[in-house]
Amino acid sequence: MDDQRKQDHLDDIDKILEDVRNHLSRRDTERGEQFELLALQLLLRVTKAMHSERDVRTLMALVLDSALSFAEAERAFLLLIGEDNAPRFKMGRSYNGDYLTEADVTISSSIVRDTLATLEPLILADAQHNEDYKGRQSIRDLQLRTVMAAPLLHQEDVLGLLYVDSKRPLSRYSKHHLNVLTSLADQAAVAIYNARKFETFTG
């Protein structure tokens, strides 16, 4: 994308964001519609930042912080597929904005395994009461309630996994959560792919 097309694209996002802000300021906005608009606002902000940022570390932190804010969760991790085709820890963030280390990666291995096997996003609003997962050892041991995971896909390549969890149940859940999680993972995959390509080209 050349500089002028890129700027036009960012300007278009700004216009849409302004429309969203105007709708959110209306007092007659329904609660469900308000959540959808807030989710759209978040996605657009992330999209804009991703299209203008080339530093991979900055991009990954942006993805994790956005996921934490959207999910109202406590921790978020980014796992990238290594040369051995196994998911490897790349970055972790807490809701307080702290970077988490690889030693902090105590996550549900079954959620990671299932998400990478199906290549479908997964959301558990309350894992302790989910019939398919409440008996899993990692869910019990970690006392997880909210768990979200989405594969990072670029065309036919699996780049990694976005994983978010919390010991609190999700306060509200709707189909919009799945849509936002999927869109955020898609944007993250494209951004990470492009940033890697840019670093390879300039390196």
N, C-alpha and C positions, 0 to 999 in steps of 0.2 A: 504494500500500500504506500503510494507516494505521500509526501508531506501535505499536499493540498487535500487529497482525499481523506487522509487521516484527520486533518483539522475539521473538515466538513462532517466527518463521522462523529467526532467529539462534540461539535456544535449541535448536531442532531440529538445527542444524548442529553445535552444541557436543556434543550427545548422540552424534551419529554419529562425531564426531572422537574422543570418549572410547572408543567401541567399537573404532574403528580402532587407537587406541593400545594397547588391551588385546590385540587380535589380534597386533599387532606384537611385543608382549612375550613371546608364546608361543614357546618354543624349537623347536617342531615345525612352525613355519611354513615352507612351501616357498619357495624363492628366487623363483620366478615370482610366487607369491601375495604375497610380501613386496613386490616391486616394484609390483604392482598396488595394494596397500594404501597404500604410500608415495605413489603417484601420486594416489590418491583423497584422501589426507590433504592433499596440496598443493592440489588443486582445491577442496576444501572450505574451506581457509583463504583462498584467493583469492576464492571466492564470498562468504564472510562479509565480507571486507574491502570487496569491491566493492559489496555491498548497503548498507554503512554509510558509504562515502566518496563525496563529491560533487565534490571537486576533480579536474578532468580531468587535470592534470599528475601528481598523486599516483597516480591510477588507471593512467595510462600507464606510469609507472615501476614500479608493482607488477606489471603484466602482463609487462613486459620482464624484470624480475628473476626472476619465477616461471618464465618460459620458459627463461632462462639456467640456472637451478638444475636444472630438469627435464631439459634437453637436455645438461647438462654442456658447454655451448658457451662461446665466447669473446665473441661480440657478438650483440646483438639490436637490431632496428630496428622502429619503427612507422611505416608509411606510410599517410597518409590521402588519400582521393580528393578532389581540388580541384574547383573550379567548372568547370575545363576537362576533367574526367573523367580526369585523369592522376594517378598516385600521387605524392605529395609527402612528403618527409621531415618527420616531426613530432618524433620523439625517438629517441635511441640510448643504449644502456647497454652497458658492458663487464662482464665477469664479476667484475672487481674493484670494481664499484659506481660507476665513473666515468661521467659523462654524456659521450656522444659528440656531436660537432658534425656539421653537414651536410657538412663537408669530409671527414669520416671515412666517408661513405657510399660505400664501394666494395663493391658487392654484385653478385650475379649478375642481370643484367637479364633474362636468359632465364628464370630461375626466377620472377622477379616477373611477367613477361609470361605465362608458361604458367599460373601459379596464378590470375591474374586472368581469364584466358581460359576456364579450365575451372571456376573457382570450387570447386576441390577442393583439400584440403590435400595437401602434398607433403613427403615425407621421403626424403632421400638419406643413408643411413648411411655411405657412402663414395663420394662423387661421382667420385673419380678412377678408380674401377673400375665405374661405372654405365654400361651400354652406351648409354643414351639421352643422357647428359650429359657423359661424360668428354671428348668432343671439342669441347665448347662453349668458346669463347675465354675467357669470363669465369671459368669454372671452372678452366681451366688457368692463366690469368694470376694469379688470386687464390689459387691452390693450395688450394682449398677441399676439405675432406673431408666434414664433416657440414654439411648444409644442410636447414633446415626452413622451410616457408612455409605460411601458412594465411590464407584470406580472412576479413575481418571482415564478417559478414553480419548485417543486422538486417531480418527479414522479407524483402522483395524488394530492399532497398537494400544496395549494396556500399559499406561505409564506408572500407575500406582493407585493409591487409595486415600481418600479423605475420611477421617474417622473422628467422631465427636462423642463425648459421653459425659454423664453427670450422675450423681447419686440422688438427684431430685427428679421426680417425674415431670414430664413436659406439661406445663400449665394449661396449654391448649394445643389441640392438634386438628389439622384439616388437610385436605388434599393439596393445599398450597404449600405445605411443608415439603412434601415430596417433590413438587415442581421446582421449588426454590433450591432444594438440595441438589437436584439433578442439574439445574442450570448453573449453579455455582461450581459444581464439579466439572462440567463441560467447559466453562470459561477458564477454570484453573488449568485444565489439561492443555487447552490451546495456548494459553499464556506461557506455561512452563515449556511446552514444545518450542514455541517461537523464541523464548529467551535462551534456551539451550542452543538453538540453531544460531542465534545472534552471537552468543559467546564463542561458539566454535568458529564462526566466520571471522570474528574480530581477533580471536586468539591466535 
